[in-house]
Amino acid sequence: QVQLAESGGGLVQPGGSLRLSCAASGRFVSINVMGWHRQAPGKQRELVARINSSGDPDYLESVKGRFTISRDSAKDNVYLQMNSLKPEDTAVYYCSVIYRDYGGAHEHWGQGTQVTVSS
């Protein structure tokens, strides 16, 4: 079982920056993929960015060049640096991991942290 602790959300003006953090803990053999999804009111949850165990990132097209995902594998932490934020980035952001234990591969989600971009 994995526990995910997210932090870093809040209210920011357009053009501002925020940094989200997520720390994974619990019983697992390895964490293969760490990522961030978001869900805005009335919209489906979408993948914002993810990073694999080799450090290779993937990004949602609309955040490329503005967001940077990074990972500290020694601490099982993942970060999302968000710059040049826009009102359309407003959403609840969820940390997610795909991890392995002795029972196989699993996906787990955090509780979410609110990001609001508004003047």
GIVENHU-V444421 format. One record per residue. N is the residue number from 0. RES is the residue in one small letter. SS is DSSP state (2 for helix, 1 for strand, 0 for the rest). PSI is psi in whole degrees, -180 to 180 (* if undefined). BURIAL is # if it has 16 or more other C-alpha atoms within 10 Angstrom, else .. Layout:
BEGIN
{{N:RES:SS:PSI:BURIAL} {N:RES:SS:PSI:BURIAL}}
END
This chain:
BEGIN
{{0:q:0:136:.} {1:v:1:141:#} {2:q:1:139:#} {3:l:1:127:#} {4:a:1:114:#} {5:e:1:149:#} {6:s:1:164:#} {7:g:0:-5:.} {8:g:0:174:#} {9:g:1:-166:.} {10:l:1:131:.} {11:v:1:151:#} {12:q:0:155:.} {13:p:0:137:#} {14:g:0:-10:.} {15:g:0:-175:.} {16:s:0:151:#} {17:l:1:154:#} {18:r:1:120:#} {19:l:1:143:#} {20:s:1:149:#} {21:c:1:127:#} {22:a:1:127:#} {23:a:1:140:#} {24:s:1:168:.} {25:g:1:-159:.} {26:r:0:114:.} {27:f:0:160:#} {28:v:0:-42:.} {29:s:1:158:.} {30:i:1:118:#} {31:n:1:-49:#} {32:v:1:136:#} {33:m:1:143:#} {34:g:1:180:#} {35:w:1:132:#} {36:h:1:167:#} {37:r:1:155:#} {38:q:1:118:#} {39:a:0:157:#} {40:p:0:129:.} {41:g:0:5:.} {42:k:0:162:.} {43:q:0:154:.} {44:r:0:139:.} {45:e:1:151:.} {46:l:1:127:#} {47:v:1:-49:#} {48:a:1:151:#} {49:r:1:160:#} {50:i:1:134:#} {51:n:1:-177:#} {52:s:0:-17:.} {53:s:0:-5:.} {54:g:0:12:.} {55:d:0:124:.} {56:p:1:157:#} {57:d:1:146:#} {58:y:1:148:#} {59:l:0:138:.} {60:e:2:-40:.} {61:s:2:-11:.} {62:v:2:-4:#} {63:k:0:134:.} {64:g:0:-12:.} {65:r:0:-37:.} {66:f:1:146:#} {67:t:1:125:#} {68:i:1:141:#} {69:s:1:164:#} {70:r:1:136:#} {71:d:1:93:.} {72:s:0:-27:.} {73:a:0:-30:.} {74:k:0:-1:.} {75:d:0:44:#} {76:n:1:151:#} {77:v:1:145:#} {78:y:1:152:#} {79:l:1:108:#} {80:q:1:120:.} {81:m:1:115:#} {82:n:0:164:#} {83:s:0:48:.} {84:l:0:145:#} {85:k:0:157:#} {86:p:2:-33:.} {87:e:2:-6:.} {88:d:2:-6:#} {89:t:0:126:#} {90:a:1:171:#} {91:v:1:127:#} {92:y:1:130:#} {93:y:1:130:#} {94:c:1:143:#} {95:s:1:151:#} {96:v:1:148:#} {97:i:1:117:#} {98:y:1:165:#} {99:r:1:138:#} {100:d:1:-168:.} {101:y:0:-6:.} {102:g:0:-6:.} {103:g:1:-160:.} {104:a:1:143:.} {105:h:1:157:.} {106:e:1:139:.} {107:h:1:146:.} {108:w:1:149:#} {109:g:0:-178:#} {110:q:0:-19:.} {111:g:0:150:#} {112:t:1:135:#} {113:q:1:132:#} {114:v:1:122:#} {115:t:1:124:#} {116:v:1:110:#} {117:s:0:148:#} {118:s:0:*:.}}
END
